[in-house]
């Protein structure tokens, strides 16, 4: 995970050496990214060292993502290829998704290039050939990786034997966009530097997206730089969509011209589609999400507004894609601290989604939840409590009382009661939800601990 943003993971700071998860004792953090952290850990049952990847609790709260993650991780583990990293276990431990894999101490191909510079042709070819073998086996089994990059190409180097290359991180980048991810945890899943154009546009992807990413990775291993090196993430995305691929021989003249022919075909793009084509707007929507994830909320709001205006013209005011852009405009307004204005936008989105999608649709409930959040942010705790309570029965019907999203809403109700000056009522709510939190999230989850502390205050 060496080319992901340092410091991006803030959701697992409570874990440290000696912590235990699902029978694994954490020893040392060895990697992190926007949605996961990786530890070297000891499997206390065998024993053996493993690489234990722990995903953001927000992803675990999304039922669709959780089930897909476990299913696809186990499917990848069942693929018979020596170049797919052995997966020992994938599961859910007290609300945390984890995957235990073979620990490869010698690092990844990206680290190798940063240490040595562009690799000799034979060594780069061996790495790419091994990863291609892994992808062939995965594609034959119906799996698409979606995040092929040098950081996921683990190189097991030991004295006296050839390198052995593993492809890692199947099952981790599928990212179902659900109610939970829309309400504040959405990230661009995949790595922009190695991302295929159709993936950036938000289209369905197949094996060809992995092949495009593998070509980008080959370019990097042989030249020391990815094909579309830019200062800004947004510029990288635009380059994947519209810039012609550079010729590798212009950066490394000892390579044969045939290398250019292969990479030019692998990195070829479709023709330009036009400013208001749905794919173009999907691309701009993805770029705006990337801006937001990087904290550029003003720029993201402007980009979402441009997509909103175009979708209103081409799809209509009440189309779900139009409303998705409108929802994101409101989110960026809220991120800028303008809570009254954001609340007004969320109310409008809520009304439109109730008309077009129905009162129990996840997108409708997401907008309603955000209305209440903005009311709370501007200090109207009684109003926020009322709105949270109005959403609660819809979530109970759709997800069940012990679903993490429902429990989050219940937690918010109790919090607003405390904020408006009713500590006894808040404590009753916290006591009521404690059995569900302990059963669903576990006794050590932050929400469980906070609820227990609040419940005890008026005993």
C-alpha positions in Angstrom: 0.0 0.0 0.0 3.0 2.2 -0.4 1.6 4.7 -2.9 -1.5 5.6 -0.9 -1.9 8.8 1.1 0.0 8.7 4.4 -2.1 9.5 7.4 -5.4 8.9 5.6 -6.5 6.3 8.1 -7.9 7.9 11.3 -10.5 5.3 12.2 -8.3 2.7 13.8 -6.0 4.8 16.0 -7.1 2.8 19.1 -5.3 -0.3 17.8 -1.7 -0.8 18.9 0.8 -3.6 19.4 -0.7 -6.2 21.7 -4.3 -5.6 20.6 -6.2 -8.7 19.6 -8.7 -9.2 16.7 -10.4 -12.5 15.9 -7.5 -14.6 17.3 -4.7 -12.4 15.9 -2.3 -10.4 18.1 -1.2 -7.2 16.4 2.6 -6.6 16.3 3.3 -3.6 14.1 1.5 -1.4 11.6 3.1 -2.0 8.1 0.7 -0.1 5.8 -2.3 2.1 5.6 -4.6 3.8 3.0 -7.9 5.6 2.8 -10.1 2.7 3.8 -7.9 0.2 5.6 -4.8 -0.4 7.8 -2.4 -3.4 7.7 -0.6 -4.9 10.6 1.9 -7.7 10.9 0.2 -10.0 13.4 0.6 -13.3 15.1 -2.0 -16.0 14.5 -2.2 -17.4 18.0 -3.9 -20.5 17.0 -1.2 -22.1 14.8 1.1 -20.0 15.4 2.3 -18.0 12.4 2.9 -14.5 11.3 0.2 -12.9 8.9 -0.5 -9.6 7.3 -3.8 -8.6 8.8 -5.8 -6.0 6.9 -8.6 -4.2 8.9 -11.1 -2.2 7.0 -12.9 1.0 8.0 -15.9 0.3 10.4 -18.0 2.5 8.1 -17.5 -0.1 5.3 -18.4 -2.9 7.6 -21.6 -1.1 8.4 -22.7 -1.5 4.8 -24.3 -4.9 4.5 -23.8 -5.1 0.8 -20.1 -4.3 1.0 -19.6 -6.6 3.9 -21.2 -9.6 2.2 -19.4 -8.9 -1.1 -16.1 -8.4 0.6 -16.2 -11.7 2.5 -17.6 -13.6 -0.6 -15.0 -12.3 -3.0 -12.1 -12.6 -0.6 -13.0 -16.2 -0.1 -13.5 -16.7 -3.8 -10.0 -15.3 -4.5 -8.6 -17.6 -1.9 -10.1 -20.5 -3.7 -8.5 -19.6 -7.1 -5.7 -22.0 -7.8 -2.7 -19.9 -8.9 0.7 -19.6 -7.2 0.8 -15.9 -7.8 -2.4 -15.0 -5.8 -1.5 -14.2 -2.2 -2.7 -17.0 0.1 -5.7 -15.8 2.1 -6.0 -17.6 5.5 -9.2 -16.1 6.7 -11.7 -13.3 5.9 -14.5 -12.2 8.1 -16.3 -9.9 10.5 -15.1 -9.5 14.1 -17.4 -7.4 16.3 -18.2 -5.0 13.5 -14.7 -4.9 11.9 -14.0 -6.5 8.5 -10.6 -8.2 8.3 -8.6 -10.4 6.0 -5.6 -12.4 7.1 -3.0 -13.1 4.4 0.5 -14.5 4.0 3.0 -12.1 5.4 5.6 -11.1 2.8 8.3 -9.2 4.7 10.4 -8.1 1.6 7.9 -5.5 0.3 6.2 -4.7 -3.0 7.2 -3.8 -6.5 6.5 -0.1 -6.0 9.0 0.0 -3.0 11.5 -1.9 -5.1 11.4 0.8 -7.9 11.6 3.6 -5.3 14.7 1.9 -3.9 16.5 0.8 -7.1 15.0 3.0 -9.8 13.7 1.5 -13.1 14.0 -2.2 -13.1 16.0 -4.3 -15.5 13.9 -5.6 -18.3 14.1 -9.2 -17.2 13.1 -8.5 -13.6 10.2 -6.2 -14.6 9.0 -8.8 -17.1 9.1 -11.5 -14.5 6.9 -9.5 -12.1 4.4 -8.5 -14.8 4.2 -12.1 -16.1 3.5 -13.4 -12.6 0.7 -10.8 -12.0 -0.7 -11.5 -15.5 -0.9 -15.2 -14.6 -2.7 -14.3 -11.3 -5.2 -12.1 -13.2 -5.8 -14.8 -15.9 -6.8 -17.2 -13.2 -8.9 -14.7 -11.4 -10.7 -13.6 -14.5 -11.4 -17.2 -15.4 -13.1 -17.6 -12.0 -15.2 -14.5 -12.7 -13.3 -12.1 -10.4 -12.1 -8.6 -11.4 -9.4 -7.0 -9.1 -10.0 -3.3 -9.8 -6.9 -2.1 -8.1 -3.9 -3.6 -9.9 -0.8 -1.5 -9.0 2.8 -2.0 -7.9 1.9 -1.7 -4.2 -0.3 -4.7 -4.6 2.4 -6.8 -6.3 4.3 -8.4 -3.3 7.8 -9.5 -4.1 9.1 -12.3 -1.8 12.9 -12.0 -2.1 15.1 -14.6 -0.3 18.8 -15.3 -0.7 19.6 -18.1 -3.0 16.2 -18.4 -4.8 14.3 -16.4 -7.5 11.8 -13.8 -6.5 8.3 -15.0 -6.0 5.5 -12.5 -6.9 2.1 -12.4 -5.3 -0.9 -10.3 -6.3 -2.8 -9.1 -3.2 -6.0 -7.3 -2.2 -8.7 -9.1 -4.0 -12.2 -8.3 -2.5 -11.1 -5.0 -1.1 -12.0 -2.4 -3.8 -15.5 -3.3 -4.8 -17.2 -0.6 -2.7 -20.9 -0.9 -2.9 -22.3 2.6 -2.7 -25.0 2.3 -0.1 -26.8 4.5 2.3 -23.9 4.2 4.8 -21.2 5.2 2.3 -23.2 8.1 1.0 -23.5 9.7 4.4 -19.8 10.6 4.7 -17.5 7.6 4.1 -17.5 7.6 0.3 -14.0 7.5 -1.3 -12.8 7.0 -4.8 -12.0 3.2 -4.6 -9.1 2.2 -6.7 -5.9 4.2 -7.3 -6.2 7.1 -9.8 -2.6 6.6 -11.0 -3.5 3.1 -12.4 -7.2 3.5 -13.0 -8.9 2.6 -16.3 -11.1 5.2 -18.0 -14.3 3.2 -17.6 -13.6 2.8 -13.9 -13.1 6.6 -13.5 -16.5 7.1 -15.3 -18.2 4.9 -12.8 -19.1 2.3 -15.5 -19.2 -1.4 -15.0 -15.7 -2.9 -15.4 -14.4 -6.2 -16.5 -11.0 -7.9 -17.1 -10.0 -5.1 -19.5 -9.8 -2.6 -16.6 -7.3 -4.9 -14.9 -5.3 -5.2 -18.1 -5.2 -1.4 -18.5 -3.9 -1.0 -14.9 -1.3 -3.8 -15.5 0.0 -1.8 -18.5 0.3 1.3 -16.3 2.1 -0.7 -13.7 4.5 -2.1 -16.4 5.2 1.4 -17.5 6.1 2.4 -14.0 8.4 -0.6 -13.3 10.3 0.0 -16.5 10.6 3.8 -16.4 10.3 4.7 -12.7 7.2 6.8 -13.3 3.6 6.0 -14.2 2.4 6.9 -17.7 0.3 9.9 -16.6 2.3 11.7 -13.9 0.6 14.9 -12.8 0.8 17.2 -9.8 -3.0 17.0 -9.0 -5.2 13.9 -8.7 -7.8 15.5 -10.9 -5.3 16.1 -13.6 -4.3 12.4 -13.5 -8.0 11.4 -14.0 -8.4 13.7 -16.9 -5.2 12.4 -18.5 -6.4 8.8 -18.3 -9.6 9.9 -20.1 -8.2 12.1 -22.8 -4.3 12.3 -23.0 -2.6 10.1 -25.5 -0.3 7.5 -23.7 3.4 8.5 -23.8 5.9 6.3 -25.5 8.0 4.4 -23.0 11.1 4.4 -25.3 11.2 8.2 -25.0 11.9 7.8 -21.3 14.0 4.7 -21.6 15.9 4.4 -24.8 17.4 0.9 -24.2 14.0 -0.7 -24.7 12.9 -2.1 -28.1 10.2 -0.3 -30.1 7.9 -3.3 -29.8 7.3 -2.4 -26.1 5.7 0.9 -27.3 3.4 -1.0 -29.6 2.2 -3.3 -26.8 1.6 -0.5 -24.3 0.0 1.9 -26.8 -2.6 -0.8 -27.5 -3.1 -1.6 -23.8 -3.6 2.1 -22.9 -5.8 3.0 -25.9 -8.9 5.2 -25.2 -12.3 5.5 -26.7 -13.1 8.7 -28.7 -14.4 11.8 -27.0 -18.1 11.7 -26.0 -19.1 15.3 -25.5 -19.6 17.6 -22.6 -23.1 16.4 -21.6 -22.8 12.7 -22.5 -23.7 10.6 -19.4 -20.2 9.1 -19.3 -18.6 12.5 -19.3 -20.8 13.7 -16.5 -20.1 10.5 -14.6 -16.4 11.2 -14.9 -16.9 14.8 -13.6 -18.9 13.4 -10.8 -16.1 11.0 -9.8 -13.5 13.8 -10.1 -15.6 16.0 -7.8 -15.8 13.1 -5.3 -12.0 12.9 -5.4 -11.7 16.7 -4.8 -14.0 16.3 -1.8 -12.0 13.4 -0.4 -8.9 15.6 -0.6 -10.6 18.4 1.4 -11.1 20.7 -1.6 -14.8 21.3 -0.7 -15.2 24.6 -2.6 -13.8 23.2 -5.8 -15.9 20.0 -5.3 -19.1 22.0 -4.8 -18.5 24.0 -8.0 -17.9 20.7 -9.9 -21.0 19.0 -8.5 -23.1 22.1 -9.3 -21.8 21.9 -12.9 -22.8 18.2 -13.1 -26.2 19.1 -11.5 -27.0 21.7 -14.1 -26.1 19.5 -17.0 -28.1 16.5 -15.6 -31.1 18.8 -15.0 -31.0 19.7 -18.7 -30.4 16.2 -20.0 -32.1 13.9 -17.5 -34.6 16.2 -15.7 -34.8 17.6 -12.2 -36.1 14.5 -10.5 -33.9 11.8 -12.1 -31.9 9.8 -9.4 -28.6 10.8 -11.0 -29.6 14.5 -10.9 -30.6 14.1 -7.2 -27.3 12.4 -6.4 -25.5 15.4 -7.7 -27.8 17.7 -5.7 -27.2 15.6 -2.6 -23.4 16.0 -3.1 -23.8 19.8 -3.5 -25.5 19.9 -0.1 -22.7 17.8 1.4 -20.1 20.2 0.2 -22.0 23.2 1.5 -22.2 21.4 4.9 -18.4 20.7 4.8 -17.9 24.4 4.3 -19.7 25.1 7.6 -22.8 26.7 6.1 -25.2 24.5 7.9 -28.4 26.5 7.4 -27.9 26.6 3.7 -27.0 22.9 3.6 -30.1 22.0 5.6 -32.2 23.9 3.0 -30.7 21.9 0.1 -31.1 18.6 1.9 -34.8 19.4 2.6 -35.3 19.9 -1.2 -33.4 16.7 -2.1 -35.5 14.9 0.5 -38.8 16.1 -0.9 -37.7 15.1 -4.4 -36.5 11.7 -3.4 -39.7 11.0 -1.4 -41.7 11.8 -4.5 -39.6 9.8 -6.9 -38.0 7.0 -4.9 -40.4 6.6 -1.9 -40.1 7.2 1.8 -38.1 4.0 2.6 -35.5 4.2 -0.2 -31.9 4.3 1.2 -31.2 7.5 -0.8 -34.3 9.2 0.7 -33.3 8.1 4.2 -29.7 9.4 3.6 -31.1 12.9 2.8 -33.4 12.9 5.8 -30.5 11.9 8.1 -28.5 14.7 6.7 -31.3 17.2 7.4 -31.2 16.2 11.0 -27.4 16.4 11.1 -27.5 20.0 9.9 -30.1 20.9 12.4 -27.9 19.6 15.1 -24.9 21.4 13.7 -26.6 24.7 13.8 -27.8 24.1 17.4 -31.4 23.1 17.0 -31.1 19.9 19.1 -34.9 19.5 19.7 -35.6 19.7 16.0 -32.7 17.4 15.2 -34.1 14.8 17.7 -37.5 15.0 16.1 -36.2 14.4 12.6 -33.9 11.5 13.8 -37.0 10.0 15.5 -39.0 10.4 12.3 -36.3 8.5 10.3 -36.0 5.7 12.9 -39.1 3.6 12.0 -38.2 3.6 8.3 -34.8 2.2 9.1 -36.2 -0.4 11.5 -38.6 -1.6 8.7 -35.9 -1.7 6.1 -32.8 -2.8 8.0 -33.9 -4.0 11.4 -33.3 -2.5 14.9 -29.9 -4.0 15.4 -28.4 -2.9 12.0 -25.3 -0.7 12.5 -27.0 2.2 10.6 -30.1 2.0 12.7 -28.0 1.9 15.9 -26.1 5.0 14.7 -29.4 6.8 14.3 -30.6 5.7 17.7 -27.3 6.9 19.2 -27.8 10.3 17.5 -31.3 10.5 19.1 -29.8 10.0 22.6 -27.0 12.4 21.9 -29.5 15.2 20.9 -31.5 14.5 24.0 -28.4 15.1 26.1 -27.5 18.2 24.1 -31.0 19.8 24.7 -30.7 19.3 28.4 -32.5 15.9 29.1 -29.7 13.7 30.6 -32.1 11.3 32.3 -34.0 10.7 29.0 -30.7 10.3 27.1 -29.4 7.8 29.7 -32.6 5.8 29.2 -32.1 5.7 25.5 -28.4 4.7 25.9 -29.4 1.9 28.3 -32.0 0.7 25.8 -29.6 0.4 22.9 -26.7 -1.1 24.9 -27.7 -4.8 24.5 -28.0 -4.3 20.7 -24.6 -2.5 20.5 -22.9 -5.2 22.5 -24.4 -8.0 20.4 -23.9 -6.3 17.0 -20.7 -4.2 17.4 -19.1 -5.8 20.4 -18.3 -4.5 23.9 -15.1 -2.7 22.8 -16.7 -0.7 19.9 -16.4 3.1 20.5 -20.2 3.5 20.3 -20.7 0.7 22.8 -18.2 2.2 25.3 -19.7 5.7 24.9 -23.3 4.4 25.4 -22.3 2.5 28.5 -20.6 5.6 30.0 -23.6 7.8 29.2 -26.1 5.2 30.6 -24.3 5.1 33.9 -24.4 8.8 34.5 -27.9 9.0 36.1 -27.9 5.6 37.9 
